[in-house]
Amino acid sequence: MAPATDTEICREISSREAYEMLCSLRDVNILIHRSPDGDCIGGGYALYHLLKAAGIRSRVCCADPIPPLYHDITEGVEFEDFTPQCRISVDVADRNLFGDLPAADKDAEIVLCIDHHISNTHYAKALHWNPHSSAACEVLFYLMKDCGLPLTRELALCLYIGMATDTGCFQFSNAGAETFDAVAEIKRAYPDLPYARINRDMFVLKSRGRITLDARLMANAQITPDGKIALIYLPHAWMDELEVSREEVDGVANLPMQIKGVEVGISCKQQPDGSYRISLRGGEHADVSEIAQRFGGGGHVKASGCSVTEGAPEAVCKLLIETAAEALRGQAARGQA
């Protein structure tokens, strides 16, 4: 069947409708986005456990390997071999974010998408989402709560890690009252889960190479004269030199926001093929999703991303800073910033 591309054919559905749809499926591929993070991994594996409890075979499919950092979620899970009858997605705002999945998955009809991104393109037949939620795992938590489903230990672990990672360990402004309510319920149900150790692994521990890389990135940061925009550029060669893995550099996007006064933090990571992966972070007043959209990307008001396919590093960094400055001026004129 042809994939859904017109928002008019995407139906937004409730928690109950989403769960009833899930229970009607058989042999499901659960698709998550490339460069997987804690939210899409936690959400994907949470859906696997939910479907397994309903007697439905499923497996999580990702174009890139799941980082070892998320072993708490993946340990002991073995997917059965089957021919998929349908596909669902979680934490994927746009079909382009699937990456290099096999065409049978990437180009297939997505019967249901569970998401929290305001930039969702309504590419699935049905969409269960809440753009005000901190994470797709928060959406899943309240789907379960609305439907009276039991919170198992496996689900609690998946959902906690998803919410923790998408909120920067509950530091970001997207962590709302509903987020803290969900985490409180999870902690009350399973007080013995290793929350402190998980938080330390996810947000504190770094290899020696990553520590050296952070220092080098900050020493070479480009900061606009008004101090509102800071950009760090990561050449791919530095990762090889310092023996830092791709998974280890996921957190560098937050480094520019450690500089006082910065409203837009930009990290520009050179890829092996010469393209650039851009991560944007916003301060109290900036909407960085607007900047990402100008490069064909998207995401949240305070955390977004995009890609630039070609160009010399100096030119790409200059363009990013100029675009961010223009966006900030426009937002200030509209009273946003």
RODO-2510 file (C-alpha; in nm, 4 decimals, decimal comma):
residues 337
     n   res          X          Y          Z
     1     m     0,0000     0,0000     0,0000
     2     a     0,1151     0,3550    -0,0671
     3     p     0,2361     0,5470     0,2389
     4     a     0,0147     0,8142     0,3861
     5     t     0,1440     1,1609     0,3013
     6     d    -0,1632     1,3844     0,3198
     7     t    -0,2550     1,5188     0,6627
     8     e    -0,6215     1,4893     0,5648
     9     i    -0,6011     1,1107     0,5707
    10     c    -0,4338     1,0978     0,9136
    11     r    -0,6831     1,0518     1,1966
    12     e    -0,5943     1,1718     1,5464
    13     i    -0,7126     0,9177     1,8024
    14     s    -0,7566     0,8886     2,1796
    15     s    -0,5692     0,6652     2,4227
    16     r    -0,8495     0,4092     2,4205
    17     e    -0,8669     0,4053     2,0412
    18     a    -0,4884     0,3713     2,0179
    19     y    -0,4829     0,0760     2,2576
    20     e    -0,7732    -0,0943     2,0799
    21     m    -0,5872    -0,0502     1,7520
    22     l    -0,2680    -0,1951     1,9012
    23     c    -0,4588    -0,4996     2,0272
    24     s    -0,6041    -0,5577     1,6806
    25     l    -0,2618    -0,5829     1,5142
    26     r    -0,0508    -0,8879     1,4421
    27     d     0,3239    -0,9290     1,3804
    28     v     0,4279    -0,5681     1,4229
    29     n     0,7470    -0,3848     1,3357
    30     i     0,7918    -0,0928     1,5771
    31     l     0,9912     0,1768     1,3977
    32     i     1,2032     0,4302     1,5853
    33     h     1,4194     0,7113     1,4510
    34     r     1,7818     0,7020     1,3403
    35     s     2,0486     0,7970     1,5963
    36     p     1,8199     0,6542     1,8653
    37     d     1,7871     0,8313     2,1991
    38     g     1,6387     0,7261     2,5315
    39     d     1,2852     0,8348     2,4444
    40     c     1,2466     0,6450     2,1175
    41     i     1,4280     0,3415     2,2616
    42     g     1,2229     0,3469     2,5815
    43     g     0,9026     0,4038     2,3853
    44     g     0,9799     0,1327     2,1316
    45     y     1,0586    -0,1282     2,3953
    46     a     0,7615    -0,0202     2,6083
    47     l     0,5354    -0,0864     2,3093
    48     y     0,7040    -0,4245     2,2636
    49     h     0,6219    -0,5167     2,6248
    50     l     0,2641    -0,3903     2,5909
    51     l     0,2082    -0,5938     2,2752
    52     k     0,3729    -0,9012     2,4247
    53     a     0,1340    -0,8841     2,7208
    54     a    -0,1511    -0,8826     2,4691
    55     g    -0,0104    -1,1915     2,2931
    56     i     0,1122    -0,9980     1,9902
    57     r     0,4534    -1,0531     1,8329
    58     s     0,6588    -0,7410     1,7672
    59     r     1,0136    -0,6140     1,7416
    60     v     1,1853    -0,2756     1,7555
    61     c     1,3479    -0,1685     1,4282
    62     c     1,6081     0,1068     1,3981
    63     a     1,8432     0,2090     1,1179
    64     d     2,1275     0,2521     1,3688
    65     p     2,2488     0,0265     1,6502
    66     i     2,1031     0,0783     1,9965
    67     p     2,3821     0,2342     2,2099
    68     p     2,5146     0,0118     2,4901
    69     l     2,4208     0,2921     2,7339
    70     y     2,0610     0,1648     2,7145
    71     h     2,1400    -0,1913     2,8214
    72     d     1,8945    -0,1600     3,1111
    73     i     1,6159    -0,1480     2,8524
    74     t     1,7456    -0,3985     2,5995
    75     e     1,9048    -0,6605     2,8271
    76     g     1,7311    -0,9968     2,8053
    77     v     1,4960    -0,8971     2,5212
    78     e     1,5057    -1,1319     2,2216
    79     f     1,2793    -1,0618     1,9270
    80     e     1,1076    -1,3448     1,7424
    81     d     1,1559    -1,3892     1,3689
    82     f     0,8412    -1,3222     1,1704
    83     t     0,7160    -1,1547     0,8544
    84     p     0,5660    -0,8203     0,9611
    85     q     0,2022    -0,7577     0,8819
    86     c     0,2048    -0,3891     0,9796
    87     r     0,4223    -0,1060     1,1068
    88     i     0,3790     0,1451     1,3861
    89     s     0,6162     0,4225     1,4938
    90     v     0,6993     0,5945     1,8201
    91     d     0,8757     0,9281     1,8773
    92     v     0,9161     0,9857     1,5020
    93     a     0,7831     1,3202     1,3807
    94     d     0,8628     1,2723     1,0134
    95     r     0,9120     0,9739     0,7836
    96     n     1,2535     1,1150     0,6836
    97     l     1,3784     1,0501     1,0383
    98     f     1,3657     0,6725     0,9932
    99     g     1,7088     0,6843     0,8280
   100     d     1,8360     0,3893     0,6269
   101     l     1,5746     0,1340     0,7234
   102     p     1,4978    -0,1357     0,4665
   103     a     1,2552    -0,0048     0,2043
   104     a     0,9949    -0,2583     0,3211
   105     d     0,9762    -0,0629     0,6482
   106     k     1,0793     0,2892     0,5490
   107     d     0,8315     0,3175     0,2614
   108     a     0,5525     0,1093     0,4115
   109     e     0,2208     0,2361     0,5385
   110     i     0,2449     0,3320     0,9071
   111     v    -0,0857     0,2399     1,0673
   112     l    -0,0216     0,4221     1,3947
   113     c     0,2228     0,6836     1,5190
   114     i     0,2644     0,7655     1,8883
   115     d     0,4478     1,0934     1,9318
   116     h     0,4898     1,4226     2,1158
   117     h     0,6522     1,6493     1,8551
   118     i     0,4631     1,9609     1,7507
   119     s     0,6333     1,9201     1,4108
   120     n     0,4718     1,5803     1,3433
   121     t     0,3845     1,5650     0,9725
   122     h     0,0808     1,3357     1,0164
   123     y     0,2373     1,0735     0,7893
   124     a     0,0645     0,7766     0,9582
   125     k    -0,2928     0,6567     0,9104
   126     a    -0,3612     0,7275     1,2777
   127     l    -0,1817     0,9531     1,5238
   128     h    -0,1962     0,9412     1,9022
   129     w     0,0011     1,2354     2,0344
   130     n     0,0291     1,5161     2,2825
   131     p     0,2584     1,7988     2,1698
   132     h     0,2566     1,9309     2,5273
   133     s     0,4100     1,6116     2,6680
   134     s     0,7785     1,6000     2,7573
   135     a     0,8376     1,2715     2,5757
   136     a     0,6741     0,9979     2,3754
   137     c     0,7200     0,7855     2,6880
   138     e     0,5022     1,0320     2,8782
   139     v     0,2335     0,9927     2,6105
   140     l     0,2593     0,6154     2,6534
   141     f     0,2408     0,6411     3,0329
   142     y    -0,0900     0,8269     3,0142
   143     l    -0,2210     0,5954     2,7427
   144     m    -0,1685     0,3095     2,9875
   145     k    -0,3204     0,5071     3,2746
   146     d    -0,6261     0,6056     3,0687
   147     c    -0,6799     0,2425     2,9718
   148     g    -0,6213     0,0988     3,3205
   149     l    -0,3227    -0,1102     3,2082
   150     p    -0,0827    -0,2511     3,4692
   151     l     0,2543    -0,0806     3,5063
   152     t     0,5059    -0,3653     3,5020
   153     r     0,8667    -0,3316     3,6120
   154     e     0,9879    -0,3504     3,2490
   155     l     0,7478    -0,0769     3,1429
   156     a     0,8392     0,1438     3,4393
   157     l     1,2068     0,1228     3,3475
   158     c     1,1471     0,2024     2,9793
   159     l     0,9151     0,4938     3,0497
   160     y     1,1347     0,6459     3,3216
   161     i     1,4439     0,6438     3,0995
   162     g     1,2483     0,7935     2,8105
   163     m     1,1182     1,0834     3,0186
   164     a     1,4500     1,1389     3,1967
   165     t     1,6511     1,1594     2,8754
   166     d     1,4101     1,3855     2,6849
   167     t     1,3994     1,6341     2,9746
   168     g     1,7724     1,6379     3,0487
   169     c     1,7107     1,4602     3,3787
   170     f     1,4075     1,6854     3,4356
   171     q     1,6022     2,0100     3,3872
   172     f     1,4358     2,1322     3,0666
   173     s     1,1225     2,3449     3,0480
   174     n     0,9335     2,0625     2,8740
   175     a     0,9186     1,8753     3,2069
   176     g     0,5686     1,9710     3,3210
   177     a     0,3508     1,8790     3,6156
   178     e     0,2255     1,5729     3,4258
   179     t     0,5864     1,4573     3,3807
   180     f     0,6584     1,4760     3,7532
   181     d     0,3256     1,3092     3,8340
   182     a     0,4146     1,0209     3,6023
   183     v     0,7632     0,9800     3,7501
   184     a     0,6203     0,9932     4,1038
   185     e     0,3799     0,7098     4,0199
   186     i     0,6608     0,5063     3,8661
   187     k     0,8817     0,5585     4,1718
   188     r     0,6029     0,4719     4,4131
   189     a     0,5310     0,1506     4,2218
   190     y     0,8974     0,0476     4,1908
   191     p     1,1098     0,2291     4,4529
   192     d     1,3915    -0,0226     4,4099
   193     l     1,4700     0,0551     4,0441
   194     p     1,8276     0,1928     4,0180
   195     y     1,7238     0,5515     3,9430
   196     a     2,0394     0,7140     4,0850
   197     r     2,2705     0,4797     3,8949
   198     i     2,0733     0,5280     3,5713
   199     n     2,0885     0,9068     3,6100
   200     r     2,4630     0,8935     3,6745
   201     d     2,5207     0,6693     3,3704
   202     m     2,3050     0,8866     3,1448
   203     f     2,3992     1,2372     3,2555
   204     v     2,7237     1,2394     3,4524
   205     l     2,9758     0,9765     3,3453
   206     k     3,1998     1,0519     3,0448
   207     s     3,5044     0,8849     2,8972
   208     r     3,8405     1,0619     2,9113
   209     g     3,8150     1,1198     2,5388
   210     r     3,4745     1,2860     2,5762
   211     i     3,6058     1,5116     2,8560
   212     t     3,8918     1,6218     2,6293
   213     l     3,6500     1,6724     2,3409
   214     d     3,4189     1,8910     2,5522
   215     a     3,7103     2,1135     2,6519
   216     r     3,8228     2,1482     2,2902
   217     l     3,4719     2,2263     2,1669
   218     m     3,4164     2,4958     2,4279
   219     a     3,7583     2,6492     2,3696
   220     n     3,6698     2,6858     2,0011
   221     a     3,3079     2,7936     2,0456
   222     q     3,1862     3,0756     1,8214
   223     i     2,9865     3,3321     2,0195
   224     t     2,8114     3,6319     1,8669
   225     p     2,9084     3,9771     1,9978
   226     d     2,5795     4,0116     2,1862
   227     g     2,6395     3,6753     2,3550
   228     k     2,3003     3,5365     2,2544
   229     i     2,4160     3,2705     2,0065
   230     a     2,6890     3,0136     2,0624
   231     l     2,7983     2,7491     1,8130
   232     i     3,0296     2,4541     1,8545
   233     y     3,1656     2,2678     1,5524
   234     l     3,2733     1,9057     1,5779
   235     p     3,4923     1,7793     1,2903
   236     h     3,4556     1,4064     1,2394
   237     a     3,8349     1,3688     1,2609
   238     w     3,8300     1,4749     1,6274
   239     m     3,6164     1,1745     1,7166
   240     d     3,8690     0,9379     1,5592
   241     e     4,1618     1,1196     1,7167
   242     l     4,0131     1,1080     2,0673
   243     e     3,8527     0,7638     2,0207
   244     v     3,5059     0,8968     2,1010
   245     s     3,2092     0,7021     1,9663
   246     r     2,9129     0,8531     1,7873
   247     e     2,6886     0,7598     2,0805
   248     e     2,9131     0,9486     2,3228
   249     v     2,8716     1,2806     2,1411
   250     d     2,4920     1,2867     2,1601
   251     g     2,5062     1,5142     2,4636
   252     v     2,7345     1,7821     2,3177
   253     a     2,4278     1,9718     2,1947
   254     n     2,3746     2,1008     2,5478
   255     l     2,7263     2,2437     2,5890
   256     p     2,6607     2,5905     2,4355
   257     m     2,3684     2,6421     2,6733
   258     q     2,6111     2,6276     2,9666
   259     i     2,7351     2,9729     2,8648
   260     k     2,5513     3,2431     3,0564
   261     g     2,3399     3,4686     2,8372
   262     v     2,3120     3,2295     2,5433
   263     e     1,9611     3,2043     2,3972
   264     v     2,0419     2,9780     2,1004
   265     g     2,2933     2,6957     2,1301
   266     i     2,4013     2,5271     1,8070
   267     s     2,6083     2,2127     1,7674
   268     c     2,7256     2,1267     1,4167
   269     k     2,8582     1,7719     1,3851
   270     q     3,0357     1,6732     1,0662
   271     q     2,9370     1,3295     0,9394
   272     p     3,1672     1,0776     0,7651
   273     d     3,0054     1,1580     0,4271
   274     g     3,0763     1,5301     0,4653
   275     s     2,7240     1,6319     0,5599
   276     y     2,6394     1,7999     0,8899
   277     r     2,3961     1,7080     1,1646
   278     i     2,2728     2,0133     1,3491
   279     s     2,1257     2,0221     1,7005
   280     l     1,9629     2,3379     1,8342
   281     r     1,8825     2,4268     2,1936
   282     g     1,6846     2,7276     2,3111
   283     g     1,7015     2,9410     2,6227
   284     e     1,4165     3,1068     2,8042
   285     h     1,2986     3,3206     2,5135
   286     a     1,4095     3,1556     2,1869
   287     d     1,2094     2,9233     1,9606
   288     v     1,4709     2,7072     1,7895
   289     s     1,2163     2,4969     1,5997
   290     e     1,1777     2,7935     1,3644
   291     i     1,5505     2,7798     1,2867
   292     a     1,5440     2,4048     1,2244
   293     q     1,2458     2,4367     0,9906
   294     r     1,4418     2,6760     0,7684
   295     f     1,6792     2,3849     0,6997
   296     g     1,4055     2,1273     0,6517
   297     g     1,4193     1,9995     1,0087
   298     g     1,1988     2,0390     1,3125
   299     g     1,1352     1,9369     1,6698
   300     h     1,0441     2,1319     1,9786
   301     v     1,0521     2,4996     2,0700
   302     k     1,3544     2,4435     2,2971
   303     a     1,5183     2,1457     2,1250
   304     s     1,5231     2,0859     1,7507
   305     g     1,7441     1,9448     1,4790
   306     c     1,8157     1,9485     1,1090
   307     s     2,0775     1,8512     0,8537
   308     v     2,2929     2,0336     0,6010
   309     t     2,4044     1,8100     0,3168
   310     e     2,7063     1,9995     0,1841
   311     g     2,9318     2,3024     0,2163
   312     a     3,2624     2,4025     0,3694
   313     p     3,2553     2,3976     0,7514
   314     e     3,3202     2,7718     0,7813
   315     a     3,0369     2,8542     0,5404
   316     v     2,7923     2,6174     0,7111
   317     c     2,8690     2,7550     1,0573
   318     k     2,8375     3,1126     0,9305
   319     l     2,5008     3,0349     0,7704
   320     l     2,3717     2,8714     1,0892
   321     i     2,4679     3,1699     1,3036
   322     e     2,3204     3,4184     1,0552
   323     t     1,9951     3,2212     1,0334
   324     a     1,9703     3,1992     1,4124
   325     a     2,0341     3,5730     1,4461
   326     e     1,7666     3,6515     1,1885
   327     a     1,5195     3,4239     1,3656
   328     l     1,5912     3,5884     1,7029
   329     r     1,5374     3,9340     1,5538
   330     g     1,2066     3,8221     1,4059
   331     q     1,0944     3,6664     1,7322
   332     a     1,1896     3,9847     1,9214
   333     a     0,9889     4,1939     1,6761
   334     r     0,6882     3,9690     1,7347
   335     g     0,7330     3,9937     2,1105
   336     q     0,8460     3,6289     2,1461
   337     a     1,2052     3,6956     2,2477
***
